[in-house]
Amino acid sequence: MRKSTFIAVVLLASTLDVGCAASGEGVKKEAAASPAFEFIAPQPLRPGRTRPVVAVIGENYFTELSDYIVPYGVLTESGVAEVIALATKPGPIQMFPARLRIEPHATSAEFDARFPDGADYVIVPAVHRDEDPALIGWVQAQAAKGARIVGVCDGVWVVANAGLLKGRRAAGHWYSLENLQRKFTKTRWEKNRRYVADGNVVTTTGASASIPVSLALVEAIGGRERALAVAKSLGVADWSPAHRSDDFQLNARHTFTAARNWLAFWSHEKIGVPVSPGSDEIALALTADAYSRTYRSTAYFVSKSNVPIKTRRGLVLLPDSVVGVSAAPDRTLPALDGTSAPASALDAALKGIEQSYGQATAAFVALQLEAPRP
């Protein structure tokens, strides 16, 4: 989601007597008209390929952490496709809300030179510059070559700006739905779906939908049994599109919590997230993303050296802090040792946030991620 806009609205709402600054009431409830499931059909293999090619495209300036890394990690873990992490320009990608950097495998131009026929699937995460002409043009070109375009969370803005949602059903982050409906009137915006598939375009709700939609893609490509095996390894029991959109609305408690945390700048913390070769990037992303949404803390990668780190599934992380060299973070989380299922990292992070900052802050973080809580 667009954090800068969200902060401004939250702080403004905190000065009012009512706190439902973005309730989504203007979006029609479509659950009754929606199918009982969302079927993502497999793409036919292009000539000369033994498995599909998945491109995860980021924008160097700011790309949402979980939207980018989680689909990459899940699809790479599955082994059903060749997954390539891309950026629109040379150099690292600056992620948000955590101030982390990754080194992509290639630029979009380098990808085009290697795969002139295009990708089979393109993952589009939320980016800060969702009207970037280079990004939009590349997504349009991939769609024209027959790729299935998957907009994760506010990646839907890029997909919509590319003109790919006209006359289609689509989902979006709860906070964005009214604005999406207002701007893109020829799209049928649906609630109560974690992801919506319509033709060659798939869109999702908040960042927490990144695992379910990724497993749905694994199922489309590799079949149900492979998806079940990957889900088990991740610690996921279900990846259906079922969702309760009305559970996610900004209220007075949320705005008060955000304003209180944001304004108490003297208590803000830099949180170290330890990384080392072979670290699980899915768990890292979910943890750092959550801790960077409290309005009290921001997560940074901490390493024993400044050497780029290759993760378990082949991403390259650039450490933000080196132990004994850089200024130490205010505190460092326990290392994610890989013994726990990667998907459990979000629940663990929310519990840690609740212990450190209170239940209201944990609930506010879950709201931003559109993550259901007991």
Rosetta blueprint (number, residue, H / E / L):
1 M L
2 R L
3 K H
4 S H
5 T H
6 F H
7 I H
8 A H
9 V H
10 V H
11 L H
12 L H
13 A H
14 S L
15 T L
16 L L
17 D L
18 V L
19 G L
20 C L
21 A L
22 A L
23 S L
24 G L
25 E L
26 G L
27 V L
28 K L
29 K L
30 E L
31 A H
32 A H
33 A H
34 S L
35 P L
36 A L
37 F L
38 E L
39 F L
40 I L
41 A L
42 P L
43 Q L
44 P L
45 L L
46 R L
47 P L
48 G L
49 R L
50 T L
51 R L
52 P L
53 V E
54 V E
55 A E
56 V E
57 I E
58 G E
59 E L
60 N L
61 Y L
62 F L
63 T E
64 E E
65 L H
66 S H
67 D H
68 Y H
69 I H
70 V H
71 P H
72 Y H
73 G H
74 V H
75 L H
76 T H
77 E H
78 S H
79 G L
80 V L
81 A L
82 E E
83 V E
84 I E
85 A E
86 L E
87 A E
88 T L
89 K L
90 P L
91 G L
92 P L
93 I E
94 Q E
95 M E
96 F E
97 P L
98 A L
99 R L
100 L L
101 R E
102 I E
103 E E
104 P L
105 H L
106 A E
107 T E
108 S H
109 A H
110 E H
111 F H
112 D H
113 A H
114 R H
115 F L
116 P L
117 D L
118 G L
119 A L
120 D L
121 Y E
122 V E
123 I E
124 V E
125 P L
126 A L
127 V E
128 H L
129 R L
130 D L
131 E L
132 D L
133 P H
134 A H
135 L H
136 I H
137 G H
138 W H
139 V H
140 Q H
141 A H
142 Q H
143 A H
144 A H
145 K L
146 G L
147 A L
148 R E
149 I E
150 V E
151 G E
152 V L
153 C H
154 D H
155 G H
156 V H
157 W H
158 V H
159 V H
160 A H
161 N H
162 A L
163 G L
164 L L
165 L L
166 K L
167 G L
168 R L
169 R E
170 A E
171 A L
172 G L
173 H L
174 W L
175 Y L
176 S L
177 L H
178 E H
179 N H
180 L H
181 Q H
182 R H
183 K H
184 F L
185 T L
186 K L
187 T L
188 R E
189 W E
190 E L
191 K L
192 N L
193 R E
194 R L
195 Y E
196 V E
197 A E
198 D E
199 G L
200 N L
201 V E
202 V E
203 T E
204 T E
205 T L
206 G L
207 A H
208 S H
209 A H
210 S H
211 I H
212 P H
213 V H
214 S H
215 L H
216 A H
217 L H
218 V H
219 E H
220 A H
221 I H
222 G H
223 G L
224 R H
225 E H
226 R H
227 A H
228 L H
229 A H
230 V H
231 A H
232 K H
233 S H
234 L H
235 G L
236 V L
237 A L
238 D L
239 W L
240 S L
241 P L
242 A E
243 H L
244 R L
245 S H
246 D H
247 D H
248 F L
249 Q L
250 L L
251 N L
252 A H
253 R H
254 H H
255 T H
256 F H
257 T H
258 A H
259 A H
260 R H
261 N H
262 W H
263 L H
264 A L
265 F H
266 W H
267 S H
268 H L
269 E E
270 K E
271 I E
272 G E
273 V E
274 P E
275 V L
276 S L
277 P L
278 G L
279 S L
280 D L
281 E H
282 I H
283 A H
284 L H
285 A H
286 L H
287 T H
288 A H
289 D H
290 A H
291 Y H
292 S L
293 R L
294 T L
295 Y L
296 R L
297 S E
298 T E
299 A E
300 Y E
301 F E
302 V E
303 S E
304 K L
305 S L
306 N L
307 V L
308 P L
309 I E
310 K E
311 T L
312 R L
313 R L
314 G L
315 L L
316 V E
317 L E
318 L E
319 P L
320 D L
321 S E
322 V E
323 V L
324 G L
325 V L
326 S L
327 A L
328 A L
329 P L
330 D L
331 R E
332 T E
333 L L
334 P L
335 A L
336 L L
337 D L
338 G L
339 T L
340 S L
341 A L
342 P L
343 A L
344 S H
345 A H
346 L H
347 D H
348 A H
349 A H
350 L H
351 K H
352 G H
353 I H
354 E H
355 Q H
356 S H
357 Y H
358 G L
359 Q H
360 A H
361 T H
362 A H
363 A H
364 F H
365 V H
366 A H
367 L H
368 Q H
369 L H
370 E L
371 A L
372 P L
373 R L
374 P L
